[in-house]
Structures are given as C-alpha cells and as structure tokens.
Amino acid sequence: MVDLSDVFSSTVNVQVQAYWEPIADATYNLHQPTQEQFDRLKARLPESVDMEWEQVLKLFNPKPVHSLKHYNQTDFQVFLPPSTANVGDIWELDPKGILPFVRQFHPGATTEITIFSHRTPKSDGAKACLRAISPNYAEIIFRIHAQFVLDASGIRLLPAQFAGRLVLNRKEGAVVDFSLFLPSRNSNVDVNAFRAADMAFIFCMELSTLSSTPVREIAWETVITEEEARKKLATAFYKFAKIEWILIEDAVELAERTNRPIHALVLFGAFDDESC
C-alpha cells in the first residue's frame, strides 16, 4: 500500500499537446448535411435550427482551443488517489479538476452527460486505477466520461470515453508521461443535433506530453496488465461489464447440453461506453 496523495510538490510547467481531427465517417452524416438537406431540416424544425448551413459545417470541424497548453505539475494531483492505495484499487476523480484538461479541446466540455436534455448521472464522471508501482515510479490508468456542448442551441458531441494514463516519478515528484485519448474504433462518438442522433468516427482526439523517460523500460515491483486495469474501470462504471461473454457457438452448445434456452440481445453499437 502506497500514499501518492501529495507526491507533486513542484510547480514546474508541463507542456501538453492537443490533437483533434474532424469527423471522418458517420452513419447519417448529420455533421455534414448538403445545402438541400439542411434547408429541408430548417424548414421542418425552424425552432431548433437557428443557424446557417456554413455555420453547421464549421461547428462540426472544431480544432483544440489550445493546441499547446502549460500545466503546473500540481494540476495532475487530481488523478492521484486521495489516500493510500494498492495496485488494482479504483477511486473517483474530482470532475472540477478534470475539466481544465478536457477543456483544452473545447470550452463547452462538461462531465455531466445529457442525452436530448436528459441527465444520465450513472454514466458520467471519471475514475482511476493504480496499475503499477515501483520504488521510483507509479502508473495510473484512468477513464473519463465527458461531452462537448458545441453551441448555445445544445448541439453536442458525446465521445464514447476518454482513456488515459499518468506515469509519475515518485522520488522527484514529477510527471513522466501523460496521455488522454479517445479510443479508436469504427464508431467512437455520438452527434446529438437537430433532435436527431448519429454515430460517428474520429480518428484522433488526444492530449499528450513529450516524455523523455522510456516508460516501457521501467521495472515495476507490483503490476497488473493494462487490460486488467481497463476492465476494472469498465466494471466500476457498468456492473454488467462483469459478465463473462462467450462465443455464440459455445453458447448454443452449452444450451443444448444443459437443456436451457438462450436469451439473445441484438445491439446497435457498443454496449459498455457512451457511444450508441
């Protein structure tokens, strides 16, 4: 058991770069309507579409508000456990301390998730897990649920999740490596606009530092795999993530052998994050 709660004592600046590529693909192209499609939409929902076509195209092609931002090392205190922790332990992260990081992308970032103006408090927030420890270093894996309110009309981008890691030097009280990123898969963000929703894909949305320490060469004393840490975080957000899934072929064989029925669910999209 270790105490990392006050490891950062230095006010040295840490440079964090931001990358945000535009939406590369979507199911219905809600983010990029043609002029004709937009005109029809505006005629049908005049009270919900208070902008011009060119504004819509620009709205869904944002760039980081700060492509490079300087943080104090004490800003990273938010990711540390509030008290002693063992490898594998999970703790809550303070949303107020998280917001300055996700707002490097966009000032409309919030950790309170809403779908069509309805709050979903069980899925918002942020959690972290102590993945590895050594006499000199510690690694923390974290997961953040956030959304971006792009304009006053309530147009939103809802990333599936932000995954990340923080590696710190315990002896020097310094940030060694930091990253926060949108996991890359065929649909990883929802678009909520004009009383409709769309599943979309962003190739890269990431914050990262330039690390001078070869993190992969650190000899950990106590460690779990990153996959185990991510699984612990998923189950902390969703109880059903504890279910052990098996292949359909194995399920059929097991049902026949035990003379039990199969209850099948067909999902449209992902099951264990905030995308559709």
Sequence and secondary structure as in RCSB ss.txt:
>XXXX:A:sequence
MVDLSDVFSSTVNVQVQAYWEPIADATYNLHQPTQEQFDRLKARLPESVDMEWEQVLKLFNPKPVHSLKHYNQTD
FQVFLPPSTANVGDIWELDPKGILPFVRQFHPGATTEITIFSHRTPKSDGAKACLRAISPNYAEIIFRIHAQFVL
DASGIRLLPAQFAGRLVLNRKEGAVVDFSLFLPSRNSNVDVNAFRAADMAFIFCMELSTLSSTPVREIAWETVIT
EEEARKKLATAFYKFAKIEWILIEDAVELAERTNRPIHALVLFGAFDDESC
>XXXX:A:secstr
 EE TT      EEEEEEEE  EEEESS TTS  HHHHHHHHHH TTT  S HHHHHHHTS   S SEEEEEGGG
GGGGS SSEE TT EEE  HHHHHHHHTTT TTEESS EETTEE TTT EEEEEEEEE SSEEEEEEEEE EEE 
STT  EEEES EEEEEEEETTTTEEEEEEEE   SS  EEEEETTEEEEEEES EEEE    S GGG   SEE  
HHHHHHHHHHHH GGGG     HHHHHHHHHHHT        SS SSSS  
